[in-house]
Amino acid sequence: MNIILLALGYSFGWLEGALVVSRFHGEKELGKKGTGNIGASNVAIVLGFKSGLWVAAIDILKAFVPMYVGRTWFDLNLEALAFLGIGVVIGHIFPLPFHFRGGKGAASMVGLGYGLSFNLGLMMHLVFLLFAILSDYIFIGSLSVFVFLPLILWFTSGPTPAFYLSLILAGIGFYKHRTNLKNLREGKEIGLRNFFTNKKNAKKRMGD
């Protein structure tokens, strides 16, 4: 049953919010611009912060909605819900229709948290924001939620199959952010403050 839920979640993950929003704006080559990533952060870089927020909202909902339906209509337990949600995140990161080139999964991870429980989702949301703001790097916030999920599953359920699957997912998360980690070591990673400062200066130059 859990394998079926994992596969079902994987198919839900194919709904890439970045592609939906970028196509709405007429942008057809998102993967060739900015960081090249199909995710909320790159959409924010290419199309603006508000567009990035729309992408994040879609990616959160695509994990939350099927988990909410599974919990309220089919009475799925925590273990089953975790498999469903992890499937969504994997589908987001490695979508079959897009040659396994998807986003990095942070927003869908937050949606997974909300799917397990509102309080957990809120905690993951706050953890993401806290680490992103304190470190000045969005990807640090993203990595924090990948680490947070196994910890929560361990303390709530112990060493279950979902816990071990979440460890694999955390490894995938770090793998997907390997370029960010490399850029950080080399001093090339763009921080939040620099991002907003550059956007502000660009708007100012356009107004001059």
C-alpha positions as CSV (number, residue, x, y, z in Angstrom):
1,M,0.0,0.0,0.0
2,N,2.8,2.5,0.9
3,I,4.6,1.8,-2.4
4,I,1.3,2.6,-4.2
5,L,1.0,5.9,-2.3
6,L,4.6,6.7,-3.0
7,A,4.0,6.2,-6.7
8,L,0.8,8.2,-6.6
9,G,2.5,11.0,-4.8
10,Y,5.3,10.9,-7.4
11,S,2.8,11.6,-10.2
12,F,1.3,14.6,-8.3
13,G,4.9,16.0,-8.0
14,W,5.0,16.4,-11.8
15,L,2.9,19.6,-11.5
16,E,5.8,22.1,-11.6
17,G,4.6,25.4,-10.3
18,A,7.6,27.2,-11.9
19,L,6.5,26.0,-15.3
20,V,2.9,27.0,-14.7
21,V,3.8,30.6,-13.6
22,S,6.6,31.1,-16.2
23,R,4.3,30.0,-19.1
24,F,1.6,32.4,-17.7
25,H,4.2,35.2,-18.2
26,G,5.2,33.9,-21.6
27,E,8.6,32.7,-20.4
28,K,9.4,29.4,-22.2
29,E,13.1,29.0,-21.4
30,L,13.2,29.2,-17.7
31,G,15.7,26.4,-17.5
32,K,18.2,28.4,-19.5
33,K,18.0,31.5,-17.4
34,G,19.1,32.5,-13.9
35,T,20.3,29.5,-12.0
36,G,18.7,27.2,-14.6
37,N,16.6,25.6,-11.8
38,I,12.9,24.9,-12.2
39,G,11.8,26.2,-8.8
40,A,10.5,29.2,-6.9
41,S,13.9,30.8,-6.2
42,N,14.9,30.9,-9.9
43,V,11.4,32.2,-10.9
44,A,12.0,35.0,-8.3
45,I,15.3,35.8,-10.0
46,V,14.0,35.7,-13.5
47,L,10.4,37.0,-13.2
48,G,10.3,38.7,-9.8
49,F,9.7,38.0,-6.2
50,K,5.9,37.9,-6.4
51,S,6.0,35.3,-9.2
52,G,8.4,33.3,-7.0
53,L,5.8,33.4,-4.2
54,W,3.1,32.0,-6.6
55,V,5.4,29.2,-7.5
56,A,6.0,28.4,-3.8
57,A,2.3,28.4,-3.1
58,I,1.6,25.9,-6.0
59,D,4.4,23.6,-4.9
60,I,3.2,23.7,-1.2
61,L,-0.4,22.9,-2.2
62,K,0.5,20.1,-4.6
63,A,1.9,18.2,-1.6
64,F,-0.6,19.4,1.0
65,V,-3.9,18.7,-1.0
66,P,-3.4,15.0,-1.8
67,M,-2.2,14.4,1.8
68,Y,-5.2,16.3,3.2
69,V,-7.6,14.2,1.0
70,G,-5.8,11.0,2.1
71,R,-6.1,11.9,5.8
72,T,-9.7,13.2,5.8
73,W,-11.4,11.0,3.2
74,F,-9.3,7.8,3.4
75,D,-8.2,8.0,7.0
76,L,-4.5,7.4,6.1
77,N,-2.2,7.1,9.1
78,L,1.1,9.1,9.6
79,E,3.2,6.5,7.9
80,A,1.1,6.3,4.8
81,L,0.8,10.1,4.6
82,A,4.6,10.4,4.8
83,F,5.0,8.0,1.9
84,L,2.5,10.0,-0.1
85,G,4.1,13.3,0.7
86,I,7.7,12.1,0.1
87,G,6.5,10.8,-3.3
88,V,5.3,14.3,-4.2
89,V,8.7,15.8,-3.3
90,I,10.6,13.1,-5.3
91,G,8.2,13.7,-8.2
92,H,8.9,17.5,-8.0
93,I,12.7,17.0,-8.0
94,F,12.8,14.2,-10.6
95,P,9.7,14.6,-12.8
96,L,9.4,12.0,-15.5
97,P,7.7,14.2,-18.1
98,F,10.5,16.8,-17.8
99,H,13.4,14.3,-18.2
100,F,13.9,14.1,-14.4
101,R,14.9,17.8,-14.3
102,G,12.7,19.5,-11.7
103,G,13.0,21.9,-8.7
104,K,14.9,21.4,-5.5
105,G,11.9,20.6,-3.4
106,A,11.9,23.0,-0.5
107,A,8.3,24.3,-0.9
108,S,7.0,20.8,-1.5
109,M,8.7,19.8,1.7
110,V,6.8,22.5,3.6
111,G,3.6,21.3,2.0
112,L,4.5,17.8,3.1
113,G,4.7,19.1,6.7
114,Y,1.3,20.8,6.5
115,G,0.0,17.5,5.1
116,L,1.1,15.6,8.2
117,S,-0.3,18.2,10.5
118,F,-0.9,22.0,10.5
119,N,1.5,22.5,13.5
120,L,4.3,20.5,11.8
121,G,3.8,22.5,8.6
122,L,4.0,25.8,10.5
123,M,7.1,24.6,12.3
124,M,8.8,23.6,9.0
125,H,7.8,27.0,7.5
126,L,9.3,28.8,10.4
127,V,12.4,26.7,10.3
128,F,12.9,27.5,6.6
129,L,12.4,31.2,7.2
130,L,14.6,31.3,10.3
131,F,17.6,29.5,8.7
132,A,17.2,31.5,5.4
133,I,17.1,34.8,7.1
134,L,19.8,34.1,9.7
135,S,22.2,32.6,7.2
136,D,21.2,35.1,4.4
137,Y,20.9,32.2,2.0
138,I,17.6,30.7,0.8
139,F,19.2,27.3,0.1
140,I,20.3,27.0,3.8
141,G,16.6,27.4,4.7
142,S,15.8,24.7,2.1
143,L,18.4,22.3,3.5
144,S,17.0,22.8,7.0
145,V,13.6,21.4,6.2
146,F,15.2,18.3,4.6
147,V,17.0,17.7,7.9
148,F,14.0,18.6,10.0
149,L,11.6,16.0,8.5
150,P,13.7,12.9,9.5
151,L,14.1,14.3,13.0
152,I,10.3,14.7,13.4
153,L,9.5,11.3,12.0
154,W,12.1,9.8,14.4
155,F,10.6,11.4,17.5
156,T,7.0,10.8,16.5
157,S,7.2,7.2,15.1
158,G,10.7,5.9,15.6
159,P,12.8,4.1,12.9
160,T,9.9,3.3,10.5
161,P,10.2,2.8,6.7
162,A,9.0,6.4,6.3
163,F,11.9,7.6,8.5
164,Y,14.5,5.8,6.4
165,L,12.9,7.0,3.2
166,S,13.1,10.6,4.6
167,L,16.8,10.1,5.2
168,I,17.2,9.2,1.6
169,L,15.2,12.2,0.6
170,A,17.4,14.4,2.8
171,G,20.4,13.0,0.9
172,I,18.7,13.9,-2.4
173,G,18.0,17.4,-1.1
174,F,21.7,17.9,-0.3
175,Y,22.7,16.5,-3.7
176,K,20.3,18.9,-5.5
177,H,21.9,21.8,-3.6
178,R,25.5,20.7,-4.2
179,T,26.0,23.7,-6.6
180,N,24.8,26.1,-3.9
181,L,27.2,24.6,-1.4
182,K,30.1,24.8,-3.9
183,N,29.2,28.5,-4.7
184,L,29.1,29.2,-1.0
185,R,32.6,27.8,-0.5
186,E,33.9,29.9,-3.4
187,G,32.1,33.0,-2.3
188,K,29.8,33.1,-5.4
189,E,26.4,32.3,-3.8
190,I,24.0,35.3,-3.9
191,G,22.6,36.1,-0.5
192,L,19.1,37.4,0.2
193,R,20.3,40.9,1.0
194,N,22.3,41.1,-2.2
195,F,19.3,39.8,-4.2
196,F,16.9,42.4,-2.9
197,T,19.6,45.2,-3.1
198,N,20.3,44.3,-6.8
199,K,16.6,44.2,-7.6
200,K,16.1,47.6,-5.9
201,N,19.0,49.1,-7.8
202,A,17.8,47.7,-11.1
203,K,14.4,49.3,-10.6
204,K,16.0,52.6,-9.6
205,R,18.2,52.6,-12.8
206,M,15.1,51.9,-14.9
207,G,13.4,54.9,-13.2
208,D,16.3,57.3,-13.9
